[in-house]
Amino acid sequence: MFPRLPTVTKALLIANGLMFLLQWLLGDGTFEPLMLWPVSDAGFDPFSPGQNFQVWQLLTYGFLHGSFSHLFFNMFALFMFGAPLEQTWGEKRFLTYYLVCIVGAGLCQLAVGWWQVSQGNPGYPVLGASGGVFGLLLAYGMLFPRQQVMLLFPPIPMKARTFVILYGVAELMLGVTGWQPGVAHFAHLGGMLFGWLLIRYWRGQPPFGGRGRKPPHLRRVK
């Protein structure tokens, strides 16, 4: 089944797996300059790529993971939702969408991290492909709203649209209440938000266009 995966989805799975292997071999400390660090009140020093924010981190953090389970669940979701979306959109649009969601999630996390640091809390790095994965989840729910999906825990079938709404509400509650510390819930929501905005832009829908603009044709692959 793996060789039959679309090109970009397969490449993303391989890239994330290789990066995790390098983390395991070389240690997480080697990759600190690639993790997403919050912006402090003093800004950032582009000549000191240590434990401080750098622009490239808005992409590179999405290819690092903190544990095998973290990697597994993200890559499982990428496998499940990425393939049908790439077959629908094509390689270029799919890759653009995924990377925009990664960057958008990073920007939202930067805003949250800056606020936490300004309140006197210590800054911590963020890593993982979850922002891109949550963007894929949203896109799947928008393109295939009636498609049945199955939860892992518990194994309950539901429509993709319902699945996306429940996940979004849960992430918002967890982010606001802080019931699950150590997880960048607002980065997940940021990936969904930027994914939604990009799809609206492609379709020529508000806030990017009027009702008179004809949305681009999206080829669905059953």
C-alpha positions as CSV (number, residue, x, y, z in Angstrom):
1,M,0.0,0.0,0.0
2,F,2.8,2.4,0.8
3,P,4.2,2.5,-2.8
4,R,0.7,3.5,-4.0
5,L,0.6,6.6,-1.9
6,P,0.6,9.9,-3.8
7,T,4.1,11.5,-4.3
8,V,3.9,14.4,-1.8
9,T,2.2,12.4,0.9
10,K,4.8,9.7,0.6
11,A,7.6,12.3,0.7
12,L,6.2,14.0,3.8
13,L,5.9,10.6,5.6
14,I,9.5,9.7,4.7
15,A,10.9,13.2,5.6
16,N,9.2,13.1,9.1
17,G,10.4,9.6,9.7
18,L,14.0,10.4,8.7
19,M,14.1,13.5,10.9
20,F,12.8,11.5,13.8
21,L,15.6,8.9,13.2
22,L,18.2,11.7,13.2
23,Q,16.7,13.1,16.5
24,W,17.1,9.6,18.0
25,L,20.6,9.2,16.8
26,L,22.0,12.8,17.4
27,G,19.8,13.9,20.3
28,D,17.1,16.6,20.5
29,G,19.7,19.2,21.5
30,T,21.2,19.0,18.0
31,F,17.9,20.2,16.6
32,E,17.0,23.0,19.0
33,P,17.7,25.6,16.3
34,L,14.9,24.0,14.2
35,M,12.3,23.9,16.9
36,L,9.8,26.8,17.2
37,W,10.9,29.0,20.1
38,P,8.8,31.9,21.4
39,V,9.7,35.5,20.6
40,S,10.9,37.3,23.8
41,D,10.4,40.9,24.6
42,A,13.9,41.6,23.3
43,G,13.0,40.2,19.9
44,F,15.3,37.7,18.3
45,D,18.9,37.6,17.3
46,P,19.4,36.2,13.7
47,F,23.1,35.6,14.4
48,S,22.4,33.4,17.4
49,P,20.4,30.4,16.4
50,G,20.1,28.9,19.8
51,Q,17.1,28.8,22.1
52,N,15.4,31.8,20.4
53,F,13.0,32.4,17.5
54,Q,14.3,32.2,13.9
55,V,12.2,32.7,10.8
56,W,13.0,29.2,9.4
57,Q,11.5,27.6,12.5
58,L,8.0,28.3,11.1
59,L,8.6,25.4,8.7
60,T,11.3,23.2,10.3
61,Y,9.4,22.7,13.6
62,G,6.7,20.8,11.6
63,F,9.2,18.0,10.8
64,L,10.3,17.2,14.3
65,H,8.6,15.2,16.9
66,G,8.9,14.6,20.7
67,S,8.2,10.9,20.9
68,F,7.4,7.9,18.7
69,S,3.7,8.1,19.7
70,H,3.7,11.8,18.7
71,L,5.2,10.8,15.3
72,F,2.9,7.8,14.8
73,F,-0.4,9.5,15.4
74,N,0.6,12.5,13.2
75,M,1.8,10.3,10.4
76,F,-1.2,8.0,10.6
77,A,-3.5,11.1,10.2
78,L,-1.3,12.3,7.3
79,F,-1.6,8.9,5.7
80,M,-5.4,8.7,6.2
81,F,-6.3,12.3,5.1
82,G,-3.4,13.4,3.0
83,A,-3.7,10.8,0.2
84,P,-7.3,11.6,-0.8
85,L,-6.7,15.3,-0.6
86,E,-3.5,15.1,-2.8
87,Q,-5.5,13.0,-5.3
88,T,-8.2,15.6,-5.4
89,W,-6.0,18.8,-5.5
90,G,-2.9,17.6,-7.2
91,E,0.7,17.7,-5.8
92,K,1.4,21.4,-6.0
93,R,-1.8,22.6,-4.4
94,F,-1.7,19.9,-1.7
95,L,1.9,20.7,-0.7
96,T,1.1,24.4,-0.7
97,Y,-1.9,23.8,1.6
98,Y,0.0,21.6,4.0
99,L,2.9,24.0,4.4
100,V,0.6,27.0,4.8
101,C,-1.1,25.2,7.6
102,I,2.3,24.4,9.2
103,V,3.3,28.1,9.0
104,G,-0.1,29.4,10.1
105,A,-0.1,27.1,13.1
106,G,3.4,28.3,14.0
107,L,2.3,32.0,13.8
108,C,-0.6,31.3,16.1
109,Q,1.7,29.5,18.5
110,L,4.1,32.4,18.4
111,A,1.4,34.8,19.5
112,V,0.4,32.5,22.4
113,G,4.0,31.9,23.4
114,W,4.8,35.7,23.4
115,W,1.8,36.3,25.7
116,Q,2.9,33.5,28.0
117,V,6.5,34.9,28.2
118,S,5.2,38.4,28.8
119,Q,3.3,37.0,31.8
120,G,6.5,35.8,33.3
121,N,6.1,32.2,32.3
122,P,9.2,30.3,30.9
123,G,9.4,29.9,27.1
124,Y,9.4,26.4,25.7
125,P,9.9,25.1,22.1
126,V,7.1,23.6,20.0
127,L,7.6,20.8,17.5
128,G,5.4,18.4,15.5
129,A,3.4,18.2,12.4
130,S,0.1,18.6,14.2
131,G,-0.7,22.0,12.8
132,G,-0.5,20.6,9.2
133,V,-2.4,17.5,10.2
134,F,-5.2,19.5,11.7
135,G,-5.3,21.6,8.5
136,L,-5.7,18.3,6.5
137,L,-8.4,17.2,8.9
138,L,-10.4,20.4,8.3
139,A,-9.9,20.2,4.5
140,Y,-11.1,16.6,4.5
141,G,-14.2,17.5,6.4
142,M,-14.9,20.4,3.9
143,L,-14.3,18.4,0.7
144,F,-15.8,15.1,1.9
145,P,-18.3,16.1,4.6
146,R,-20.5,13.0,4.4
147,Q,-17.6,10.5,4.3
148,Q,-17.6,8.1,7.2
149,V,-14.5,8.2,9.5
150,M,-13.8,6.1,12.5
151,L,-12.4,7.3,15.8
152,L,-9.6,5.2,17.3
153,F,-10.5,5.7,20.9
154,P,-13.3,4.9,21.2
155,P,-14.0,3.2,17.8
156,I,-17.1,5.3,16.9
157,P,-18.1,5.9,13.2
158,M,-19.2,9.4,12.3
159,K,-19.4,11.8,9.3
160,A,-16.2,13.7,8.5
161,R,-17.9,17.1,9.1
162,T,-19.0,16.0,12.6
163,F,-15.6,14.7,13.3
164,V,-13.9,18.0,12.4
165,I,-16.4,20.0,14.5
166,L,-15.9,17.9,17.5
167,Y,-12.1,18.0,17.2
168,G,-12.1,21.8,16.8
169,V,-14.4,22.3,19.8
170,A,-12.3,19.9,21.9
171,E,-9.1,21.7,21.0
172,L,-10.6,25.1,21.8
173,M,-11.8,23.9,25.2
174,L,-8.4,22.3,26.1
175,G,-6.5,25.4,25.0
176,V,-8.7,27.8,27.0
177,T,-8.9,25.7,30.1
178,G,-5.4,24.3,30.1
179,W,-6.6,20.8,31.0
180,Q,-4.0,19.2,28.8
181,P,-0.7,21.1,29.5
182,G,2.3,20.5,27.3
183,V,0.2,20.4,24.1
184,A,0.1,23.3,21.7
185,H,-3.7,23.4,21.2
186,F,-3.8,26.9,19.7
187,A,-1.2,25.7,17.1
188,H,-3.7,23.0,16.1
189,L,-6.5,25.6,15.9
190,G,-4.1,27.8,13.9
191,G,-3.5,25.1,11.3
192,M,-7.3,24.6,10.9
193,L,-7.8,28.4,10.7
194,F,-5.2,29.0,8.0
195,G,-6.4,25.9,6.1
196,W,-10.0,27.3,6.2
197,L,-8.8,30.7,5.0
198,L,-6.8,29.2,2.1
199,I,-9.7,27.1,0.9
200,R,-11.9,30.1,1.0
201,Y,-9.3,32.0,-1.0
202,W,-9.1,29.3,-3.6
203,R,-12.9,29.2,-3.9
204,G,-13.2,33.0,-4.2
205,Q,-15.3,33.2,-1.1
206,P,-15.5,36.0,1.5
207,P,-13.3,37.5,2.9
208,F,-11.3,37.1,-0.3
209,G,-13.9,37.6,-3.0
210,G,-17.5,38.3,-3.8
211,R,-20.3,35.9,-4.7
212,G,-19.9,36.7,-8.4
213,R,-16.5,35.0,-8.6
214,K,-16.6,31.5,-9.9
215,P,-14.8,29.1,-7.6
216,P,-12.1,26.9,-9.2
217,H,-13.1,23.4,-10.2
218,L,-12.0,20.7,-7.7
219,R,-11.7,17.3,-9.2
220,R,-12.9,14.7,-6.7
221,V,-11.3,11.2,-6.8
222,K,-13.6,8.6,-5.3
